[in-house]
Amino acid sequence: MSFAAYKEIIEEGDTVILHIGHENMYPLTVKKGETFQTKYGALKHEDLIGIKFGSKVHATKGYMHVLHPTPELWTVNLPHRTQILYSTDISMVLMQLDLVPGNVVVESGTGSGSLSHALIRAVAPTGHLYTYEFHKQRAEKAVEEFKDHGLSDLVTVNHRDVCMDGFGLDHIADAVFLDLPRPWEAVLSAKQALKLQGGRICSFSPCIEQVQRVCEVLSESNFTDVTTMECLVRKFEVKSINMPEPDLGDMKDPHELGQGEGEGHSSDVKREQVDDNGSPQVKYAKVEGSSGWQYKHKTRKNSEMFSFRTALPPHQMPGHTGYLTFATLYSE
């Protein structure tokens, strides 16, 4: 199987995504004789072999769906070796780098491979990704994952510190992506890797001081169209709210209300008045032995209701992840 192309039938050795709920998914490599434990009980791997992706499968106490892996699903289910980019930032990177099938992309560093899978799919089936990781164990693990996911022909993993040693590539790349602590140290090597007719570069940095430094070096290296942006997700809950129709009461002058009842009489006198909003929400009454008017809330019965839709933000929302700086190198 391959993350870059879809297949229909599950086979032994395939990686699948077990979808139990929107916030409850698990990656699984199918192997005969093994059993996977879920909150719905045990699921035998053999029950998955031969069925179609997207099928509903039953465990001992419930059911789940088995999904074909995609870069988006892998991003939210992968084993974390480093901090990763999520789909919000990844989608912006792919668009701003103008990636199409057949492009050559250079990436540093590889990390957990979240962005790498999306880059490979964007340039497949005829493009290629050169990805660099300075940590040896992470680089070896990335090689293993790409092989398991059927992507080995589309990616080359290099164990290398590009800030010290550069990329070692000459004018073959259409785009370069940098996710480094000191990205400005790799800008000149990235320029050397880009094709002579030019290309695009992106740098991801969590701190604005890193952004300022890399923008200075980009400008000094003849990159133009330098732009920095931040991608933030704002989710709103759309719901219907029911409220009573406002009772505007008698539209006459409130001073005319109760004139025929004699305000000076000692007997009980009741009258309605409107509040500042023109709504008779209170009932006024002259009471024996009192020094003035007293009031109490008036309850309306059989009020008509009206409904409207509104959007409410949640109490807590994800915040800053990092800044994306893009620039273009034109042919000289």
C-alpha positions, 0 to 999 in steps of 0.5 A, a space after each residue: 500500500 501507499 499513502 500517496 495512492 488509494 487501494 480498495 482491499 486490506 492486505 497483511 502488512 497494510 497500515 490502517 486507521 481504526 476510527 472509533 470516534 472523531 477524537 478516538 483513532 488508532 494507527 494499526 499495522 495488520 499482522 496475522 495472529 495478532 489482536 488489538 484491544 479497544 474500549 469496545 473489546 478485542 479486534 483480531 487483525 485477521 478480521 481486517 484482511 480481505 475487507 474493503 477500506 471504509 468498512 464497519 468492523 465488529 469487536 467483542 463489545 461494539 464496532 468501528 470503521 477501518 479507514 485508508 490512511 491519508 497524510 491528514 489522518 496520519 498527522 493526528 495519529 502518528 507517534 510523536 518524536 518531535 513537535 509537529 505541524 498540523 493540517 492548518 499550517 500544512 495546507 498553507 505551506 502546500 499552497 504557498 509553495 505552489 507544489 504540483 506533481 513532478 516538483 522536487 522539494 527539500 525539507 529540513 528537518 524531518 522530525 516526526 514526518 507529519 509534513 513529509 507525508 503531505 509533501 510527498 503526496 503533493 509531488 507524487 507520482 513523478 516528483 521527489 522529496 529530499 528530507 534532512 534530519 540531524 538526529 540519527 535515530 529520528 532519521 533511521 525511524 523516518 526511513 523505516 516509516 516511509 518504507 512501511 507506507 510505500 513511499 520509499 521511491 518518492 523520498 530520500 532521507 539524509 542524516 545531516 546538519 544543514 546549518 553546518 554542512 548545507 544541503 549538498 544539492 545544486 539547482 534541483 529543487 522547486 521549493 525548500 522548507 525550513 523548520 530549524 532553530 536557526 533557519 537563517 544559517 541555511 538560507 544560502 544553502 537553500 538558495 543553492 539548492 533551488 533551480 536556476 529559474 528560481 523557486 519558493 522558500 518557506 521557514 516555520 518559526 515559533 518566535 518572532 525574533 527568529 522571523 525577524 532574523 530570517 527575513 533580513 537574511 532572505 532580503 540580503 540573499 536576493 529573495 523577494 516577496 517576503 511575507 510572514 503569516 500566522 494561521 489560527 483556527 477559530 471554531 464557532 458553535 452554530 445554535 438556535 436560541 429561543 426567546 419570548 416575543 417582546 411585549 411593547 404594551 399599550 403604546 399610549 403616553 404612560 402619563 395618561 395611564 390610570 388618570 381616571 382612577 384618582 391618584 389621591 384616593 385612599 382606596 387601592 389603585 392599580 395601574 400599569 406603567 412601562 419601563 425605559 424600554 417601553 415594556 410593562 415588566 412591572 405592576 405598580 399599586 398604591 398601598 394603604 399606609 405606604 409613603 408612595 408607589 410600590 411595585 412587583 414583577 409582573 409575570 406574562 402568560 402565554 408569551 409567544 416565542 421567536 427563534 434565531 440562529 447565532 454563532 458562539 465561540 468555545 471558552 477555550 481555543 488553540 492558540 499560537 503554533 508558529 509563523 510561516 515566512 514565505 519568499 520567492 527567488 527569481 532567476 538572475 
